[in-house]
């Protein structure tokens, strides 16, 4: 597994390096912020997480963006079509950090680094902002949930004057059986240890939600980004899951970051 992870990450690095070498960088962004997120998927308790920000935007529309626990690199030099590498970190469900006594008795789910690809299209209009759609799929390469995650999303964004931008995105997430079992299932041992009932979580759509973001470039070199999101756990991931029943099937997140552009 370690060799597989190394090869995958090396392949991504080579693609990103090749793309970066082929063009001249048009803009760099470096920043940091904080976010409030559930302390595990399905929790009703929240924790503070760091939000690192790093972006390279090239003149031919290719880019590398890191924001919070997500990395995305567009490798298509086209003004409308977008596609390339996408990665996402899902934090560990740590027994020592879980406030709920029953959930803390379950086997831990180690941190997962999901890695895969995405394809999207952006459609700008003259008076109605910019519309976009995206599909992505990622496989855990860090031996955390050991599962596969797919997501479809559609969004809209518009400029507000010359220095501000507002964006909205709706999305749905799909998890395979390994992914669903890791976060929502209760096996025989977990049931015995925790007192929760056994529960099998099958592959399927597990969440739908809405994200909003606001960007303000208040200085030629500095900007403020704020974001908020709400998602609803559904089907086998709703409160039929004993883990989610101990927490909340409605999940929130929000945060703010300051960035320097050069």
C-alpha positions, 0 to 999 in steps of 0.5 A: 500500500505504501508503494502504491501511495508513493507511485500515485503521489509521484505521478501527480507531482510529475503531472503538476510539475510538467504543467507548471514548467510549460507556462509562466505563472500569472499569480501566486496566493499564500494565506491561512485561516480557521474553520469550524467543522464537525469533529467527525462525520455525523457528529453534533460536536464541532472543532476548530481546524486550520485552513492553509491557502496556496494557489498558483494560477497560470495565464493559460487557465491551468492552476494548482489550488490548496484550500483547507484540506482540499487540493485541486489542479486544473491541467486543461489549458482551456477557458471553459473546460476544467479537469485534472487531479483532486485530493481531499483529506478527511480527518481521523475519528479519534477515540480520545477526541470524541465526546460521545461515550458510545461513539468513542468505544468504536474502532477508530477511523484513521485520517484518509487522503482521498486522491483522484480526478475531476472534470468540469465546465464553466459557462460565463454569461454577460449578465447572469454570472458564471455557471459551472458543473463538476464531477469527481472521484477519489480513492483513499490512499492512506489506509483510513476509510479504504473507500471510494468517494464520488461527488457531483456539483453545480454552482454559480458565481458573480462579481460584485463590483471590481473587488468582491465575488459571491459563489454558491454550490450545491452538491451530492456525495456517493460512497462505496461500501468501504467508505460507508461502513467506516463512517456509518456502519457498526460491526459485531465487535463495535456493537459489543464494545459500544452498546450500539446496535449492529448496522450495515451501511451499503454503498450509495448517496450519503449526503446532499448540501449547499456551500456559499463563499464570499471573496473580497480583495480589500487591497491590491495584495490582500484578500479576505475569503469567508465560506459556509456550508450545510449538508444533510446525511441521507439514505444509509448515512442518516439517523438510521445509522446508530453513529449518526443517531448519537450525533446529527444528520445535519452538518455545518461548517464555516470559516475565514481566511486571509491571503496575500497575492504576489 
